[in-house]
């Protein structure tokens, strides 16, 4: 029998979000209903609200979440009711050409729940990244549920559902940061700071954090940056080269998603170095680089999708490291809020006041 719960909906482009009654159907084959315990307020949700992803309104926002499986549909074997899970938005299919080549983190046919959640009048909702977790309960594909240690706080575990995993993965998976490497991270929001953490976890000798906000730089230093650069007062490329013996960093991670910061990343890397784009651009953005420079500098220009993670491998591993005290995922939680505070959290995000606001249920 379908359930009615409260959820946060973006009704139209740049319109304030509002709390609506959401109709959540019983799980069908391959689906699960999850009772959400915590969900982070991610910049991607703001992109949805602003029309930066698509215009398939109304959106049921929220995707960076943890909770408990309440019920499952026919054929589900991955999880059972009562399991504590982190929701992921790239449920691998196991059958596409990427999966069959042993690269499931590039899965080209990730899947979501087939049924739609709706408003009470029957209007179908588009769940953010196929999850829609700013709601007391949500319907997802069972493959989007990754079981983790239930001893960790849901507010911490849920962060792996998007931003923290994207940043850590940009360093350890996409960037393949190695012991002794020099790494520069441009943009020190939640994803950028997670990239700083990932670089230190991988053994980088030098981690240079770049931002225009001294508050963010101070937080990056707390998380593990060895050097900070305020690019409002210093040229970022020159500063990174100066801090790396005049050469540039081995890996530069761009966590902003803008043409000007990508160009900084391109020229701030060493010869044969790697640029990783993990910041999400908007559709109209363009970049122009001299092709000779692309050829002459060598190395790799990569995009990082979700930190190129494999949730079944990476989520439990990072939770274990957190429980062992080797990384502090809790450092990313700036505040916990209620479901009615999401619009205010978006405003605080724009002002640079928070790494993560987390809705607790």
Order of alpha helices (4+ residues) and beta strands (2+ residues): beta-beta-beta-alpha-beta-beta-beta-alpha-beta-beta-beta-beta-alpha-alpha-beta-alpha-beta-alpha-beta-alpha-beta-alpha-beta-alpha-beta-alpha-beta-alpha-beta
